[in-house]
Amino acid sequence: MGVIAEKKILDACCGSKMFWFDKENGDTIFMDERELETELCDGRKLIVKPDVLADFKNMPFEDESFYLVAFDLPHLLKAGDNSWLAKKYGKLNEDTWQSDIAEGFKECMRVLKTNGTLIFKWNEDQIALKDVLKCFDRKPLFGNKRSKTHWLVFMK
């Protein structure tokens, strides 16, 4: 049995919360599989400090816990383990990335309430969006198609 969520939103791979305007949003549970505090090569601090330490493929929440789930998983296959790219964005496993993405998407849908919204963010730097979409059992409702970074919307 999973944890009962008391908040409305889940950021399933929060990292350093780069796209959040309010990095302490009170309606959100910030989850990531890692904690990190380091300095990047340009001197900026990088802090990954989630509320919940957990893997996006095995979330500790009950079914239908959230109204909104943000799924911005790592998008890199090739980056040095100690590189600033890997520290900032995380890194996918080259052998299992398709099944990892598919499992993560299923977990996001599992913890999403009926009629809830999933916001999926993907950067095509190393893997094309068309290849990622093959990992999902449904198509997005809408999203941007022309930039390198995509924001897609799904509804359960």
C-alpha positions in Angstrom: 0.0 0.0 0.0 1.4 3.4 -1.0 1.6 6.7 0.8 -1.6 8.8 0.8 -0.8 12.2 -0.8 -2.0 15.3 1.0 -1.1 17.6 -1.9 -2.7 18.1 -5.3 0.4 18.0 -7.5 3.3 15.7 -8.0 6.6 16.6 -9.7 7.8 13.0 -10.3 11.4 14.0 -11.3 11.9 17.4 -9.7 15.7 17.7 -10.0 16.6 21.2 -9.1 13.1 22.5 -9.9 14.3 24.5 -12.8 11.0 25.2 -14.5 9.1 26.1 -11.3 8.4 29.8 -10.6 7.7 28.9 -7.0 10.2 26.2 -6.0 8.4 25.7 -2.7 4.9 25.5 -4.1 2.7 24.4 -1.2 0.4 22.2 -3.3 3.2 20.1 -4.7 5.2 17.1 -3.6 8.6 17.2 -5.2 10.0 13.8 -5.8 13.4 12.6 -7.2 15.6 9.6 -6.8 18.6 11.6 -5.7 19.8 14.4 -3.5 22.7 16.6 -4.5 24.3 19.9 -3.5 27.2 20.9 -5.7 28.7 23.8 -7.6 28.5 23.9 -11.4 31.5 24.9 -13.6 30.2 28.4 -13.9 30.0 28.8 -10.1 26.2 28.5 -9.7 24.9 26.2 -7.0 22.9 23.1 -8.0 20.6 21.8 -5.3 18.5 18.7 -5.7 16.5 18.3 -2.5 13.2 16.6 -3.0 10.4 16.1 -0.4 10.3 12.4 -1.3 13.3 10.2 -2.4 11.9 7.7 -4.8 12.2 6.2 -8.3 9.7 7.4 -10.9 9.2 3.7 -11.9 8.0 2.8 -8.4 6.2 5.6 -6.7 5.3 5.3 -3.0 1.8 6.8 -3.5 -1.7 5.3 -3.6 -3.6 5.1 -6.9 -5.3 8.3 -8.0 -3.5 10.5 -5.5 -2.9 13.7 -7.6 -4.9 16.1 -9.8 -1.7 17.1 -11.8 1.5 15.2 -12.4 4.6 16.8 -14.0 6.9 14.2 -15.6 10.2 15.7 -16.6 12.5 12.7 -16.5 16.2 12.7 -17.5 16.6 12.9 -21.3 20.3 12.2 -21.7 21.8 8.8 -22.6 25.4 10.1 -23.2 26.9 12.2 -20.5 29.8 11.6 -18.2 28.7 10.3 -14.8 30.3 13.3 -13.1 29.7 15.8 -15.8 27.7 19.0 -15.1 25.1 17.7 -17.6 24.5 14.5 -15.7 24.4 16.4 -12.4 22.0 19.0 -13.6 19.6 16.8 -15.7 20.3 13.2 -14.6 20.9 10.4 -17.1 19.0 7.5 -18.6 20.2 3.9 -18.7 21.3 3.2 -22.3 20.1 -0.4 -22.2 16.7 0.1 -20.5 15.6 3.7 -21.4 12.5 2.6 -23.4 11.2 0.3 -20.6 12.1 2.9 -17.9 10.2 5.6 -19.7 7.2 3.3 -20.3 7.2 2.2 -16.6 7.4 5.8 -15.4 4.6 6.9 -17.6 2.4 4.0 -16.3 3.3 5.0 -12.7 2.4 8.7 -13.4 -1.0 7.6 -14.8 -1.5 5.2 -11.8 -1.1 8.0 -9.3 -3.1 10.5 -11.3 -6.8 10.9 -10.5 -9.4 10.1 -13.1 -9.7 13.2 -15.3 -6.4 14.4 -14.0 -3.7 16.0 -16.1 -0.2 14.8 -16.9 2.3 17.4 -18.2 5.2 15.6 -19.9 8.4 17.5 -20.7 11.0 16.2 -23.1 14.2 17.5 -24.7 15.2 16.0 -28.0 19.0 16.6 -27.6 19.8 12.8 -27.8 16.5 10.9 -28.3 13.8 12.0 -30.7 10.3 12.7 -29.3 8.8 10.2 -31.9 10.8 7.5 -30.3 9.8 8.4 -26.8 6.1 8.5 -27.7 6.4 4.8 -28.8 6.9 4.1 -25.1 3.4 5.3 -24.2 0.1 3.5 -24.5 -1.7 6.7 -25.5 -1.2 9.9 -27.5 -0.9 13.3 -26.0 -3.9 15.7 -26.3 -1.7 18.6 -27.5 1.7 20.2 -27.1 4.3 22.0 -29.0 5.8 20.1 -31.9 8.4 22.5 -33.4 11.0 23.3 -30.7 13.7 21.1 -29.3 12.1 21.0 -25.8 8.5 19.7 -25.9 5.7 20.2 -23.4 2.9 17.6 -23.9 -0.5 17.3 -22.2 -2.2 14.0 -21.4 -5.5 13.4 -19.5 -6.4 10.3 -17.6 
